[in-house]
């Protein structure tokens, strides 16, 4: 295969520790990748570029990102130039930082088809960004890569939207923790270089290449008419983008659903962010469900609960809904009525509030417990249920225990519910799900004890049917959602 990268390039960005690790990572590269980037500034020890090129037939981009541009290379300018020339002489494509000045001389890297010129502005979009891109284009390289720091969601979307006005082999996209949505928008707008990591990030805020190709179909450039997304502190692990983009595709709806990381909901309220395309609907996760309840016109459930997990535009007005109630009620109803039965809800956040309402509708006598007893007491008083001290939960007896805390999505997380209560074989409901489909420790231990269980994926599916209706997606059924989620966790 030619050493010259194709345009557009779907670049698998790898951070190998050594040559053996590079070989292992290459086995994980998705089939749609047509180029490989090796971030050699992140390697534990020097790796010979020629040895890397022998590992894979696809064009290789060799990169040493400097400290000033957000990387790990802290050597001298002379060493930087020596490393790039060595990689170029080995037949690879090199990523040359424009600020290095190395491209000013035509004697450096004479075959500019094997050069990507890059500029990373880690903290903001420079005011003269257009002039800088033109200066980079003038170097005659294969492609121009311009990356600007986005301090918040609004910045991410604004930078991603700039791609649509670019001519030729240029990519402009955001960097930073809020940058996922902007990166997807840039790719869909025809970016020449579309980078995605494999296994671990090579830069903050990246979207895995497998997700870019499968969930967002960035190899099919298009202009979505509206944005929907999942808002949270760390929404990247959510399965909702896979689910909703599949629902949109099945109905040929020109919409896009993306993760929307928000560090401060009150300050960076996503529903107020001006963007192209406009935001029309939001799924809200931890820790912003209480704040979301104060947005727009609340439903009866939101008024009662004081938390919302769904925000959507209805005839020009924002409305707040809580479909978590459906997510708990529907799967739990399969286990019969709660009349004459008791339930303990573990947690004191938005999910716990929805679970209390759902369980009471089924007839359960509800008590709430939390690691901070005072929080459980406040929630119990607000919603008119009982409370139980955290230290008393292991010795309690109830017909249902429901985990409404975030505990469970990490590999090392313990059971969120004390194992001692499993001996009486109550129903165990876990609101948490893992993106890989592996049952949480709570569910695994409950099943081993012979308890009936309800997993977080069942809750996600049930609430999504109602949430999709709020988003204007018609004809969504539980069986359709369940099948899409089954495919998502099997990836």
N, C-alpha and C positions, 0 to 999 in steps of 0.2 A: 504494500500500500504506500501511496505517496506520503512523504513527511509533511506535506502542506495541509494544514487543517481545512476542512470543508466549511462553507458558510451557508446556512447557519451551522454552528458547531454546538453540539450537545455534549458538554465537557464534564466528565467524571473527575471531580477534584479529590485527589488522594493525598493523605499525609502519612506516608510510610515511615516507620521508625528505622527500617533498614531494608536491604534487598529482599530478604525473605518475607518481611511484612508487606512489601509492595506486591509480591507474587500472590500473597493471600488476599489482599484487597482487590486485586484485579479479578479474582474469581467472583467477587460480589458485584462487579459493575453491571448495571442493567443493559440489556441487549440494545436499547436505543441509543446508547452512547456512541458517538463517532469520533471522539477525541479524548485523550487522557491528560490531566494536569497533575504533575508531581510537585507538591509544595515542599521543596527541599530545605527551605528555611525552618521547617518544623521537624526535620529528621533528627534522630538522636545522634547520628554520626554521618560523615560524608558518604554519599552514594554516587557511584560513577554514572553519569548520564548515559554512556554507551551501554552499560549493563541494563539500565532501565528500558532503553529502547528495544533491547532484544527480548524483553518479556512479553511484548504485545505488538500486534501489527498496526494498531491504530496510531495516528499522528500523536506525538507527545509534546506537551508544552512544559518546559522546565522553568520553574519559578523560584526565585529567592526574594520574598517580599520584605522590604526594609522596615525597620522599627518606625521610621517617620510616617510610613504609609500603612501601619497597622499590622506588620508582620513580625518575624522573630530575627531577621538578619541584622546583626549589629556590627558587621565588619566595615572595613574602610571602603572608599570608593574604588580604589585600585583592586581590592579583592573582589568586589562586586563585579567589576568589569571582567576580571580574569575568569570568574566562574561562568558568566554568561558566554564569553567567547569559547570556553571549553565545551559547553553544552551545544553551542551552535556548530562548532567544528565536528562534534559527534553526530551531527545530522538531525538534531532536534529543532523544534520551534522554541524560541525563547521569549519570555515575557520581560520586556525592558521598561523600567519606570522612566517616564518622560523626563522627570526632574533630574535623572542621572546625567543627562546631556550626551549620552553615548550615541544617540542617533543623529547628532549634529554633523558627524563626519560620515561621508558615504563609504569610507573604507571599513567602518564597523558594520558587520552583518550585511554584506553586499546583496545577498538574496533576501530582500525585505519581505518576500512571500513567507519566510520562516520567522517572522517577527510579529509579536503582539505588543503594541505600545500601551502602557497602562498609567493611570493616575488615580490614586486613592486619597480622598480628602476625608479623613476619619470623622471629623466633627461637624461638618456642614457642607452645603452646596455653595461653592464660591460664586460670587456675583458675576465673574467673567468666565463662567463655565463654557459658554458657547465659543468664545475666542480660544480657550484652551483646547477644546475638541478640534477646532479648525487647525490649530498648530500641530496637534497630534496627527491629524489626517495628512498634513503636508509632509510627514516623514516617509510616506509611500509604503507603509507596512500593510500586512495582510488584514489586520483588524485593530480597531481602537476600543479600548476598555476604560470607561470613566465611572468611578464608584464614589458616591458621596454619602457621608454620614447623615442618618436620619435620627433626630432626637426623639421623635414621637411618631405616632401613626400618621398624622397629617403630613409630616415630612416624607415619610415612606411612600405614601400614595402620590404625593406631588412629584417626587423624583422619578418614580416608576412611570408616570404619565408623560415625562419628557421624551421617552423613547419614540413615541409615535411621530415626532417631528424630525427624526434623524434620517439622513441620507447615507447610503453606502453601508460598508461593513463597520458599523458603530454600535456599541452597547453602552447604555447608561442605566445604572440601577443603584438602589440604596444599600447601605451596610449598617449594621447595628441590630440590637435586639428587637426592634419593631419593624424590621425590613421585609418580612416574608411576603406580605401582600404586594408591596412595590416591586419586588423581584418577579413575582408571577405576572403582574401587569406589564412589566418591561418585556418579559419573554414573549407574551402573547402579542405584543405590539411589533414584533419582528426584530428583536435583538439579535445581533450577529453572533454573540458569544453567550451561551446560556450555561452557567456553572451550577453544579449541584454536587454535594459531598456524597461519599459512600462510607457508611458506618459511622464516621464521626466528622463533625464540622471542621472545615479548614478556615472558616471565618464566621463571626457571630451573625446569627440571623439567616443563615442559608436554609434553603429548602432542599431536601434530598433529591438527587437526580431522578430516582425511581418515581417519586411523587410528582415531580414536574412533568414527567412523561406520561404517567398513568392517570393520575388524579386530575391534573390541569391540562393535559394534552397540549403542551407548549409547542409541539411539532405541528400544530394546526393553528397558525396565527389567526387572530380574530379580534373583534372589538366588542366586548360584552356591553349590554345595555344597562346593566345594574349589578351592584355588588351586594352579596350577603356574606355573613361571616360569623365566626365564633370568637367571642371576646372573653379574655381571661388573663390571668397573670402569666401563664405558660400554656397557651392553647395548642401548641404544635403537636402534642400527643393525642389530640382529639381525632376521632374517626368521622366527625361530621363533614369535613371537606370531601372525603371519599364518598360519603352517602349522598350529600346534596348535589354534588356535581354529576353523580350518576343519575339521580332523579331528573336533573335539568337536561342531560343528554337524551335520556329516554323519551322526553317530551319535546325535544328540539327547542328548548327555551334558551334564548341568548343571554344567559345569566352566569355569574361566577360566584363561587363560595370559597372564602379564604380564611386562614387564621388571622386574627387581629389582636396582637399583644398590646395590652394597655397597662401601664404602670400606675396610673391614677385616673380612675373613671370620672371623677368629678372635674378634674382639670382637662383631660383629653377625651371628653365624651364623644365616642365614635359616631353617634347619631348626629352630631353637630359638625363633623368633619366635612369640609367641602372637598369633593373628589369627582374625578371623571374616570369611570362612570360613577353615578351617585350610589350611596349606600341606602338600601331599602329595607333591610331586615337583619337582625342580630340575634344569635343565640348567646346567652350570657352564662358564664361559668364562674367558679371560685376565682377571686373573692368578691365579685361585683354584683351579686344578685340583690343585695339589699339596696345598693345605690340605684340599680336599674328600676326598682319599684317606684322611684320618684320621677321617672321619665314619662312624659305624656299622660295619656288617659289610662288609668289602671282598670283591669277587669275586676269582677267581684272577688275572685280568688286572690288577686294581688292585694286588694284592699285588706282582705282578711289575714293574709299571710305576712304581708310586709316585705315580700321578696318577689322578684320576677326573673325568669330565665329566657324570656322572649320579648324582643322589641321589634315592631314592624310598622311600616307606613300604611295607613288606611285612609284613602281619600285626602292625602296631604297632611295627615296628623299622625304623630307617633302614638302608638298604643302599647301598653305593657300587659303581658300575659304570663301565666305560670303553667307550662305544660308538664312540669315535673310532677304535678298532682296526678295527671293521667299516667305518667310513667311509673308511679308507685301503685296507683289504684288498679289499673288493668291487670298487670301480672299477679298482683296479690289476690285479686278477685278469683283467680283460677284455683286458689287454695281455700275457697269458701268464705262465708261471712265471718265477720269478727264479733258478732253478737255473743256476749258472755265470755269473751276472750280478752286477754291483756297483751299489750305491746310495749316494748321498751325501745325508744328511738335514741340512738347514740349519736350525738352531735348537736350543735346549737346554731348552725348557719342556715343559709337559704334552703338547702336540700332538706334539712331537718324540719323546717317550717312546712314545706310542701308535704313531707311524709306524715306529719302530724295530721294535717287536714285530710289526706287520703285515708289514713287508718281510721280516723273518727267517722268518716263517711261509711266505712265498711262495718262500723259498730264496735271497734276495739276500744277498750279502756286504756288510754295512753299515758305513759310516763316518759320523761326525757332525762337523759344523763349526758354529762360532758366532763372533760378533764378539769375544767374550771367550774366548780359547783355553782358559783354565783351566776355564770352565764346560763346554765340549765335552769336555775330558779327564775331568772328574768324571762326566759323564753316560755317556761311553763305558765308563769303568771300572765304573760301577754296573750297566750292562746288558750288559756283556761284548761290546762291539763296538769297532771301531777309531775313531780320531779323525784329523782332518786340520786343519792350521793354516789359519786364515781366509785368510791371504795366499796360500796354496797352492791355494785352490779354483779361481781362474780358469784355472790350468794343469792342473787335474785331468782325468781321463778316467773316466767312469762311464756305465752304461747307464740310470740313473735319477737325477734330481735332484728332491728334494722340499723345498718351502718350508714349514717349520713355524713361521715367525715371523709377527708381525702385519703385516709390511710388505706393502702393496698395497691396502688399502681406501681410502686417501686419494687424491684426484686427482693430487697431486704426488709420490706415492711412486714410486721407481724400481723396476726389476726387483730382486727379492730374490735372484736367482741371476745370477752374472756372465754377460754375453752371450757371452763367448768360448767357453763350454762348449756353446752351442747349435750350433756349427759341425758337431759330430759327430752331431747329431740324436738325442740321447737322449730318453727319455720325461721330460717335465716335469710334475710334480704340484704344484699350488699349493693349500694348505689354506685360503687366504684367498678370501673372496668379497665382492663389493660389493652393497649393498642394491639399487642401480639395475640390476644385472645386467650392467653394463659389465665386460668382462674386465680383469683386473689387467694392469699393465705386464709382469709376468713371463709371463703367458699370451700377450699380444699379440706380444711379441718372439719368444717361442718358436715361435708359429705362423708368424710371418713368416719364420723360419729353416727351416721345414719339420719341426719337432719334433712328435711325437705329444704330446698334452696331456691333463691331467685337471684340471678346474676345481674350485674350492672348493664350488660348488653341488652337484656330483656327490658330494663327500664329505659335505656336509650332508644330502643326501637319503638316502644309504646308511646313515649313522649314525642318522638319525631313525627309520627303520623299526625298528631294534632298540630305540631309546630309547622309542618309543611303546609297545612291548610292556612295557617296565619300568613305564611310567605306567598300564598297564591299558587301553590303547586297542587293541581287537582288530581283526584283519582289515586292518591297514595294509599296503599294497603299495608297492613302489618306484615303480611307474607312477603311483599315486595321489599320492604325495608329490611326484614330479617335476612333475606337472601343476599342483599347488597352487603350487609354487615358481615355475613358469613364469608363472602369473598374478600372483604377488607382484612379480616384477621388471618385469612389463609395466605396472604401475600408473603 
